Amino acid sequence: MPASVPGPPEAKFARIAVVGSGALGIYFGVKLALSGADVRFLMRGDLAAVRKRGSLAVKENGGMAELRPVAAFGTPEEVGEVDLVLVTLKATANRELPRLLKPLLGPRTAILTLQNGIGPDEEIAGHFGPERVLGGLAFIAANRTGPGEVTCLHSPTIVLGEFGCPVAERTRALARQFEAAGVRMRLAESLLEARWRKLVWNIPFNGLSVAAGGVATDRICGDPLLAAEVRALMAEVQRAGAAFGFNIPDEFLRQQFDVTPPMGPYRPSTLVDYLEGREVEVEPIWGEPLRRARAAGVAMPRLSMLYALLKALNETRRQRAG
Amino acid sequence: MPASVPGPPEAKFARIAVVGSGALGIYFGVKLALSGADVRFLMRGDLAAVRKRGSLAVKENGGMAELRPVAAFGTPEEVGEVDLVLVTLKATANRELPRLLKPLLGPRTAILTLQNGIGPDEEIAGHFGPERVLGGLAFIAANRTGPGEVTCLHSPTIVLGEFGCPVAERTRALARQFEAAGVRMRLAESLLEARWRKLVWNIPFNGLSVAAGGVATDRICGDPLLAAEVRALMAEVQRAGAAFGFNIPDEFLRQQFDVTPPMGPYRPSTLVDYLEGREVEVEPIWGEPLRRARAAGVAMPRLSMLYALLKALNETRRQRAG
């Protein structure tokens, strides 16, 4: 269960590499750098623009935090060995992880993936060893609003856990470092349970926002039929979680629904990807949870339909673009 | 159950009005007219073009049948009283039926609706009396290929029945008249059962073709995930049918799937409507069957999801257009 983090700040992870400098990577990288860490950003598309600009910016709560100069690099070899790798790449690019992460790893380097869904922890553990891997669920509403610039609508919370084992001293140290950087943290004794809990929101809202033709969350909540599908999908996730021993109470489902209308016309990251012509992360959010539930004997008929449609929509768009 | 139609041809319905002169209306109207009936077409968008052209044409089996001159009218008052009204309007326009049909009806005029799904029979019966109403399921692959021109890919079969009662002498006479016009006919002792059987194909294929982003049936059959959803939706329709006392065997489901791949890249009428910016007939094919199944205590979770998405897609497009 998530619990508050006690203890004073301490910078155990002095050198940090951010792999995948989209909204999440820039947001957390800038926060950690401004609180004293040596943060190095691995960039692709935005590298030239960020170097020209000479800074990264985070707009939040009516103000702006700017990081200048920026340690921005185009290859992992230039970044070199670090104490912590923060993986904020889209999961659709995970086939590149071995090449991107290898040059960053010393003998004790930890890897924290903030990727959504089920599967990324195992994938990274498979490449580099389970003992390196932590996972975090970032509850954040932030969008990239320009090269090197992120606008954050709601200050985030990260739910942090270790891969395949309970919270350790390393987990607590990392949480304290994030808290010192101004990020609310919760610790999860079971990372996998935390991931299933996050799916209670992501499976319906991210999925329906795309499948219903590109609609924001206010439209979903305001449409009685779609809202009923949201609740039914949440109940499917709850039943699947129960099969894995995770107790996700009805109250949690209600609360995950009820926080959504006040967010207004929010566009989930999946919808932003879809509308901007990027590949959607279908497997970790819809495909892998469905397969695991099926293997555990739990039927998720609505998820099954939604997954098939999202995968086909991705494919249809790729064929038309290609 | 459908059964072959015995007996000689006979033209009981001398004067026929076709209401809704799209692909179906033109196809059957031309056939009936060329076999001797006085067929009057009520038209809207195509009226001027058809009057200028002076004919209607049906392309089929490598040949073309042409009806010249054409009795084409813009108002039901000009059409006047007939013996049979053939309703081939989209169900989305059914709110206009009272105005369109009233001038066509004498004391004994019969009304045959070839509209898809569940609900049209009851709607027409509610306006004009159940004793007038027959329903037909048109198994046909035909598209309108120009003003007044229809191309038919597979010669059709109509499954014909009476509303709310078994086949009567009137049904047989109408079937004989269609057969004399070259249309294969089957009689259904239960029109409602015939409608549920047709939904076995229409619910999955028409629905997924739109919801998966605008794909033809070959793409659906060739995608393992979508094909699995087709079969699961068919099984939902089968279970709902059973709750109403209709036995739809597994073999029928398999056969409805297996006839589809040989059709090639076929675009169901719903997909054509969607791609051409017309409103999709969401209620009779998805909404009304779902509500009736729910009232009978049968859960159809995949249909529920598909219905919510199709309705939202319709709505999203209308908002963007308007």
HADDOCK unambig.tbl for C-alpha pairs under 7 A between the chains (distance, minus, plus):
assign (segid A and resid 211 and name CA) (segid B and resid 309 and name CA) 6.82 0.50 0.50
assign (segid A and resid 212 and name CA) (segid B and resid 309 and name CA) 5.12 0.50 0.50
assign (segid A and resid 212 and name CA) (segid B and resid 312 and name CA) 5.69 0.50 0.50
assign (segid A and resid 212 and name CA) (segid B and resid 313 and name CA) 5.46 0.50 0.50
assign (segid A and resid 213 and name CA) (segid B and resid 313 and name CA) 5.52 0.50 0.50
assign (segid A and resid 213 and name CA) (segid B and resid 316 and name CA) 6.72 0.50 0.50
assign (segid A and resid 225 and name CA) (segid B and resid 308 and name CA) 5.33 0.50 0.50
assign (segid A and resid 226 and name CA) (segid B and resid 308 and name CA) 5.68 0.50 0.50
assign (segid A and resid 229 and name CA) (segid B and resid 305 and name CA) 6.32 0.50 0.50
assign (segid A and resid 301 and name CA) (segid B and resid 301 and name CA) 6.34 0.50 0.50
assign (segid A and resid 301 and name CA) (segid B and resid 302 and name CA) 6.05 0.50 0.50
assign (segid A and resid 302 and name CA) (segid B and resid 301 and name CA) 6.06 0.50 0.50
assign (segid A and resid 302 and name CA) (segid B and resid 302 and name CA) 5.55 0.50 0.50
assign (segid A and resid 302 and name CA) (segid B and resid 305 and name CA) 6.30 0.50 0.50
assign (segid A and resid 305 and name CA) (segid B and resid 229 and name CA) 6.32 0.50 0.50
assign (segid A and resid 305 and name CA) (segid B and resid 302 and name CA) 6.29 0.50 0.50
assign (segid A and resid 308 and name CA) (segid B and resid 225 and name CA) 5.32 0.50 0.50
assign (segid A and resid 308 and name CA) (segid B and resid 226 and name CA) 5.68 0.50 0.50
assign (segid A and resid 309 and name CA) (segid B and resid 211 and name CA) 6.81 0.50 0.50
assign (segid A and resid 309 and name CA) (segid B and resid 212 and name CA) 5.11 0.50 0.50
assign (segid A and resid 312 and name CA) (segid B and resid 212 and name CA) 5.68 0.50 0.50
assign (segid A and resid 313 and name CA) (segid B and resid 212 and name CA) 5.47 0.50 0.50
assign (segid A and resid 313 and name CA) (segid B and resid 213 and name CA) 5.51 0.50 0.50
assign (segid A and resid 316 and name CA) (segid B and resid 213 and name CA) 6.70 0.50 0.50
